[in-house]
Amino acid sequence: MSRTEFVIATAIILFVAFCLGWFANWIVHRFSRVAAGDVAELDRMSQELHEAEETRDQAITYLQQREAELTNQLAQTEAELRAAMDGLRDARHEAEELRARLDRLHVG
């Protein structure tokens, strides 16, 4: 192989390698390219996601406040129930004492 043939063979090999690299680059960019419509769609979806997260956070805050209010109301209701039960117990005890006195008066 002469020097000229070697240079030509090397040039052809380098040119083929260049063409394959360029083609591979074109293929990669062709498949990984994002259309402007897709970018707009992604922006819209991200905005909707952000709004949904804000709504969720507001709902969680509202539910926590409502739960605290209901817990407080339940505690108050239970305290009132205990007071009413104590009053009823005292009234029953007093009624039994009065019945016992009446029975002693009628017997005696």
MDTraj code that builds the backbone (N, CA, C; nanometers):
import mdtraj as md
import numpy as np

residues = "MET SER ARG THR GLU PHE VAL ILE ALA THR ALA ILE ILE LEU PHE VAL ALA PHE CYS LEU GLY TRP PHE ALA ASN TRP ILE VAL HIS ARG PHE SER ARG VAL ALA ALA GLY ASP VAL ALA GLU LEU ASP ARG MET SER GLN GLU LEU HIS GLU ALA GLU GLU THR ARG ASP GLN ALA ILE THR TYR LEU GLN GLN ARG GLU ALA GLU LEU THR ASN GLN LEU ALA GLN THR GLU ALA GLU LEU ARG ALA ALA MET ASP GLY LEU ARG ASP ALA ARG HIS GLU ALA GLU GLU LEU ARG ALA ARG LEU ASP ARG LEU HIS VAL GLY".split()
xyz = np.array([
    [0.0852, -0.1159, 0.0000],
    [0.0000, 0.0000, 0.0000],
    [0.0903, 0.1229, 0.0000],
    [0.0655, 0.2088, -0.0952],
    [0.1482, 0.3278, -0.1056],
    [0.0977, 0.4344, -0.0101],
    [0.1758, 0.5339, -0.0004],
    [0.1423, 0.6433, 0.0913],
    [0.0131, 0.7105, 0.0480],
    [-0.0104, 0.7317, -0.0764],
    [-0.1309, 0.7960, -0.1284],
    [-0.2534, 0.7097, -0.0981],
    [-0.2432, 0.5804, -0.1204],
    [-0.3541, 0.4905, -0.0898],
    [-0.3853, 0.4912, 0.0596],
    [-0.2834, 0.4957, 0.1412],
    [-0.3016, 0.5010, 0.2861],
    [-0.3741, 0.6290, 0.3268],
    [-0.3349, 0.7421, 0.2714],
    [-0.3982, 0.8708, 0.3029],
    [-0.5435, 0.8687, 0.2571],
    [-0.5700, 0.8178, 0.1396],
    [-0.7072, 0.8119, 0.0880],
    [-0.7925, 0.7178, 0.1742],
    [-0.7409, 0.6029, 0.2104],
    [-0.8144, 0.5078, 0.2944],
    [-0.8436, 0.5697, 0.4315],
    [-0.7437, 0.6391, 0.4878],
    [-0.7641, 0.7049, 0.6172],
    [-0.8684, 0.8142, 0.6045],
    [-0.8636, 0.8922, 0.4958],
    [-0.9611, 0.9993, 0.4746],
    [-1.1018, 0.9415, 0.4612],
    [-1.1155, 0.8310, 0.3889],
    [-1.2473, 0.7692, 0.3717],
    [-1.2996, 0.7170, 0.5055],
    [-1.2120, 0.6532, 0.5818],
    [-1.2528, 0.6014, 0.7138],
    [-1.2949, 0.7162, 0.8051],
    [-1.2180, 0.8252, 0.8059],
    [-1.2528, 0.9407, 0.8896],
    [-1.3830, 1.0043, 0.8419],
    [-1.4033, 1.0119, 0.7107],
    [-1.5263, 1.0698, 0.6571],
    [-1.6468, 0.9840, 0.6950],
    [-1.6336, 0.8520, 0.6836],
    [-1.7420, 0.7613, 0.7220],
    [-1.7703, 0.7744, 0.8718],
    [-1.6670, 0.7841, 0.9536],
    [-1.6851, 0.8012, 1.0984],
    [-1.7559, 0.9335, 1.1276],
    [-1.7167, 1.0391, 1.0546],
    [-1.7811, 1.1703, 1.0706],
    [-1.9282, 1.1603, 1.0332],
    [-1.9589, 1.0948, 0.9201],
    [-2.0983, 1.0815, 0.8754],
    [-2.1804, 1.0017, 0.9763],
    [-2.1240, 0.8941, 1.0284],
    [-2.1952, 0.8142, 1.1292],
    [-2.2197, 0.8951, 1.2569],
    [-2.1216, 0.9724, 1.2994],
    [-2.1374, 1.0570, 1.4180],
    [-2.2422, 1.1643, 1.3965],
    [-2.2389, 1.2260, 1.2766],
    [-2.3378, 1.3302, 1.2469],
    [-2.4772, 1.2702, 1.2426],
    [-2.4928, 1.1529, 1.1817],
    [-2.6217, 1.0863, 1.1718],
    [-2.6725, 1.0480, 1.3113],
    [-2.5831, 0.9959, 1.3925],
    [-2.6214, 0.9590, 1.5300],
    [-2.6654, 1.0823, 1.6077],
    [-2.5931, 1.1927, 1.5908],
    [-2.6301, 1.3177, 1.6577],
    [-2.7678, 1.3648, 1.6096],
    [-2.7925, 1.3570, 1.4787],
    [-2.9196, 1.4000, 1.4227],
    [-3.0338, 1.3142, 1.4777],
    [-3.0097, 1.1823, 1.4862],
    [-3.1120, 1.0900, 1.5393],
    [-3.1436, 1.1245, 1.6848],
    [-3.0397, 1.1456, 1.7641],
    [-3.0607, 1.1760, 1.9065],
    [-3.1396, 1.3045, 1.9207],
    [-3.1032, 1.4084, 1.8498],
    [-3.1748, 1.5359, 1.8606],
    [-3.3156, 1.5265, 1.8032],
    [-3.3348, 1.4446, 1.7047],
    [-3.4673, 1.4276, 1.6442],
    [-3.5642, 1.3660, 1.7451],
    [-3.5168, 1.2661, 1.8193],
    [-3.6049, 1.1981, 1.9140],
    [-3.6141, 1.2673, 2.0495],
    [-3.5158, 1.3459, 2.0836],
    [-3.5186, 1.4116, 2.2148],
    [-3.5684, 1.5551, 2.2069],
    [-3.6013, 1.6016, 2.0892],
    [-3.6497, 1.7385, 2.0743],
    [-3.7878, 1.7507, 2.1378],
    [-3.8103, 1.8596, 2.2083],
    [-3.9385, 1.8853, 2.2718],
    [-4.0074, 1.9949, 2.1925],
    [-4.1276, 1.9687, 2.1493],
    [-4.2018, 2.0673, 2.0710],
    [-4.2472, 2.1818, 2.1601],
    [-4.2710, 2.2976, 2.0993],
    [-4.3149, 2.4151, 2.1758],
    [-4.4496, 2.3889, 2.2409],
    [-4.5348, 2.3143, 2.1735],
    [-4.6640, 2.2785, 2.2327],
    [-4.6477, 2.1924, 2.3562],
    [-4.5498, 2.1023, 2.3516],
    [-4.5248, 2.0180, 2.4683],
    [-4.4748, 2.0999, 2.5862],
    [-4.3905, 2.1991, 2.5582],
    [-4.3399, 2.2855, 2.6658],
    [-4.4542, 2.3640, 2.7264],
    [-4.5445, 2.4162, 2.6405],
    [-4.6602, 2.4899, 2.6917],
    [-4.7488, 2.3976, 2.7750],
    [-4.7656, 2.2749, 2.7288],
    [-4.8462, 2.1783, 2.8030],
    [-4.7825, 2.1462, 2.9394],
    [-4.6509, 2.1306, 2.9409],
    [-4.5809, 2.1051, 3.0673],
    [-4.5933, 2.2242, 3.1612],
    [-4.5837, 2.3453, 3.1081],
    [-4.6009, 2.4652, 3.1912],
    [-4.7412, 2.4708, 3.2499],
    [-4.8412, 2.4405, 3.1683],
    [-4.9792, 2.4425, 3.2155],
    [-5.0003, 2.3360, 3.3236],
    [-4.9452, 2.2173, 3.3000],
    [-4.9590, 2.1101, 3.3980],
    [-4.8891, 2.1445, 3.5286],
    [-4.7729, 2.2068, 3.5201],
    [-4.7021, 2.2433, 3.6430],
    [-4.7788, 2.3511, 3.7195],
    [-4.8410, 2.4445, 3.6470],
    [-4.9220, 2.5478, 3.7130],
    [-5.0431, 2.4838, 3.7806],
    [-5.1093, 2.3916, 3.7122],
    [-5.2238, 2.3236, 3.7720],
    [-5.1825, 2.2419, 3.8935],
    [-5.0678, 2.1785, 3.8857],
    [-5.0175, 2.1019, 3.9999],
    [-4.9905, 2.1935, 4.1187],
    [-4.9316, 2.3090, 4.0911],
    [-4.9035, 2.4059, 4.1977],
    [-5.0344, 2.4530, 4.2622],
    [-5.1339, 2.4831, 4.1793],
    [-5.2631, 2.5263, 4.2323],
    [-5.3290, 2.4148, 4.3124],
    [-5.3172, 2.2924, 4.2654],
    [-5.3750, 2.1791, 4.3383],
    [-5.3062, 2.1599, 4.4736],
    [-5.1745, 2.1776, 4.4772],
    [-5.1023, 2.1657, 4.6043],
    [-5.1443, 2.2759, 4.7003],
    [-5.1646, 2.3982, 4.6499],
    [-5.2103, 2.5070, 4.7364],
    [-5.3495, 2.4775, 4.7910],
    [-5.4368, 2.4269, 4.7038],
    [-5.5725, 2.3922, 4.7478],
    [-5.5672, 2.2825, 4.8535],
    [-5.4807, 2.1831, 4.8320],
    [-5.4656, 2.0748, 4.9295],
    [-5.4165, 2.1288, 5.0636],
    [-5.3181, 2.2192, 5.0582],
    [-5.2659, 2.2777, 5.1818],
    [-5.3737, 2.3569, 5.2551],
    [-5.4553, 2.4320, 5.1792],
    [-5.5641, 2.5070, 5.2414],
    [-5.6662, 2.4126, 5.3033],
    [-5.6965, 2.3036, 5.2329],
    [-5.7920, 2.2060, 5.2858],
    [-5.7386, 2.1417, 5.4133],
    [-5.6111, 2.1086, 5.4139],
    [-5.5512, 2.0485, 5.5335],
    [-5.5570, 2.1460, 5.6505],
    [-5.5262, 2.2729, 5.6246],
    [-5.5319, 2.3745, 5.7298],
    [-5.6734, 2.3877, 5.7832],
    [-5.7717, 2.3928, 5.6913],
    [-5.9112, 2.4042, 5.7335],
    [-5.9521, 2.2843, 5.8182],
    [-5.9143, 2.1637, 5.7727],
    [-5.9515, 2.0439, 5.8475],
    [-5.8863, 2.0397, 5.9855],
    [-5.7625, 2.0864, 5.9939],
    [-5.6967, 2.0896, 6.1242],
    [-5.7671, 2.1880, 6.2177],
    [-5.8057, 2.3047, 6.1656],
    [-5.8782, 2.4020, 6.2482],
    [-6.0136, 2.3459, 6.2903],
    [-6.0827, 2.2828, 6.1952],
    [-6.2143, 2.2257, 6.2254],
    [-6.2021, 2.1139, 6.3282],
    [-6.0980, 2.0321, 6.3139],
    [-6.0766, 1.9241, 6.4101],
    [-6.0507, 1.9807, 6.5498],
    [-5.9725, 2.0875, 6.5569],
    [-5.9452, 2.1498, 6.6873],
    [-6.0738, 2.2054, 6.7472],
    [-6.1574, 2.2696, 6.6635],
    [-6.2843, 2.3230, 6.7136],
    [-6.3743, 2.2105, 6.7651],
    [-6.3837, 2.1022, 6.6870],
    [-6.4700, 1.9908, 6.7272],
    [-6.4178, 1.9199, 6.8516],
    [-6.2859, 1.9098, 6.8628],
    [-6.2270, 1.8488, 6.9821],
    [-6.2585, 1.9333, 7.1052],
    [-6.2469, 2.0649, 7.0896],
    [-6.2790, 2.1558, 7.1998],
    [-6.4271, 2.1458, 7.2354],
    [-6.5129, 2.1427, 7.1330],
    [-6.6566, 2.1318, 7.1577],
    [-6.6904, 1.9995, 7.2254],
    [-6.6239, 1.8915, 7.1830],
    [-6.6465, 1.7606, 7.2455],
    [-6.6043, 1.7626, 7.3921],
    [-6.4917, 1.8244, 7.4199],
    [-6.4454, 1.8327, 7.5592],
    [-6.5448, 1.9109, 7.6449],
    [-6.5964, 2.0205, 7.5900],
    [-6.6950, 2.0991, 7.6634],
    [-6.8231, 2.0184, 7.6863],
    [-6.8669, 1.9465, 7.5835],
    [-6.9887, 1.8661, 7.5952],
    [-6.9698, 1.7550, 7.6977],
    [-6.8537, 1.6923, 7.6971],
    [-6.8271, 1.5879, 7.7965],
    [-6.8253, 1.6452, 7.9375],
    [-6.7685, 1.7646, 7.9532],
    [-6.7680, 1.8283, 8.0855],
    [-6.9105, 1.8600, 8.1297],
    [-6.9924, 1.9091, 8.0373],
    [-7.1323, 1.9375, 8.0716],
    [-7.2069, 1.8095, 8.1063],
    [-7.1786, 1.7024, 8.0329],
    [-7.2422, 1.5735, 8.0611],
    [-7.2033, 1.5237, 8.1998],
    [-7.0741, 1.5332, 8.2325],
    [-7.0313, 1.4909, 8.3668],
    [-7.1013, 1.5735, 8.4746],
    [-7.1119, 1.7059, 8.4514],
    [-7.1791, 1.7910, 8.5501],
    [-7.3268, 1.7525, 8.5612],
    [-7.3920, 1.7251, 8.4490],
    [-7.5329, 1.6861, 8.4522],
    [-7.5500, 1.5509, 8.5218],
    [-7.4608, 1.4575, 8.4950],
    [-7.4692, 1.3265, 8.5590],
    [-7.4475, 1.3388, 8.7098],
    [-7.3524, 1.4224, 8.7497],
    [-7.3303, 1.4449, 8.8932],
    [-7.4542, 1.5069, 8.9569],
    [-7.5142, 1.6038, 8.8886],
    [-7.6370, 1.6662, 8.9410],
    [-7.7502, 1.5669, 8.9499],
    [-7.7641, 1.4805, 8.8491],
    [-7.8689, 1.3784, 8.8508],
    [-7.8445, 1.2794, 8.9638],
    [-7.7196, 1.2398, 8.9825],
    [-7.6864, 1.1477, 9.0908],
    [-7.7211, 1.2104, 9.2262],
    [-7.6870, 1.3366, 9.2438],
    [-7.7190, 1.4053, 9.3695],
    [-7.8700, 1.4162, 9.3884],
    [-7.9418, 1.4450, 9.2774],
    [-8.0879, 1.4570, 9.2879],
    [-8.1503, 1.3224, 9.3233],
    [-8.1018, 1.2148, 9.2645],
    [-8.1543, 1.0817, 9.2993],
    [-8.1257, 1.0477, 9.4445],
    [-8.0064, 1.0799, 9.4884],
    [-7.9705, 1.0526, 9.6283],
    [-8.0604, 1.1332, 9.7223],
    [-8.0828, 1.2575, 9.6886],
    [-8.1695, 1.3427, 9.7718],
    [-8.3125, 1.2903, 9.7707],
    [-8.3593, 1.2448, 9.6522],
    [-8.4951, 1.1904, 9.6435],
    [-8.5067, 1.0649, 9.7282],
    [-8.4065, 0.9796, 9.7283],
    [-8.4094, 0.8589, 9.8110],
    [-8.4126, 0.8939, 9.9593],
    [-8.3368, 0.9963, 9.9979],
    [-8.3374, 1.0391, 10.1383],
    [-8.4753, 1.0906, 10.1781],
    [-8.5384, 1.1680, 10.0880],
    [-8.6720, 1.2209, 10.1186],
    [-8.7751, 1.1089, 10.1269],
    [-8.7645, 1.0083, 10.0388],
    [-8.8562, 0.8938, 10.0460],
    [-8.8373, 0.8173, 10.1764],
    [-8.7111, 0.8038, 10.2151],
    [-8.6836, 0.7325, 10.3404],
    [-8.7443, 0.8086, 10.4588],
    [-8.7372, 0.9413, 10.4596],
    [-8.7958, 1.0212, 10.5681],
    [-8.9481, 1.0067, 10.5686],
    [-9.0062, 1.0122, 10.4462],
    [-9.1520, 0.9981, 10.4395],
    [-9.1960, 0.8608, 10.4888],
    [-9.1203, 0.7587, 10.4509],
    [-9.1559, 0.6240, 10.4979],
    [-9.1451, 0.6150, 10.6493],
    [-9.0433, 0.6782, 10.7075],
    [-9.0297, 0.6757, 10.8539],
    [-9.1425, 0.7548, 10.9206],
    [-9.1861, 0.8633, 10.8577],
    [-9.2944, 0.9426, 10.9156],
    [-9.4268, 0.8660, 10.9103],
    [-9.4498, 0.7965, 10.8007],
    [-9.5743, 0.7203, 10.7879],
    [-9.5734, 0.5969, 10.8749],
    [-9.4587, 0.5399, 10.8977],
    [-9.4490, 0.4205, 10.9804],
    [-9.4599, 0.4607, 11.1265],
    [-9.4002, 0.5735, 11.1600],
    [-9.3882, 0.6105, 11.2989],
    [-9.5010, 0.6817, 11.3565],
])
top = md.Topology()
chain = top.add_chain()
for i, resn in enumerate(residues, 1):
    res = top.add_residue(resn, chain, resSeq=i)
    for name in ("N", "CA", "C"):
        top.add_atom(name, md.element.get_by_symbol(name[0]), res)
traj = md.Trajectory(xyz[None], top)
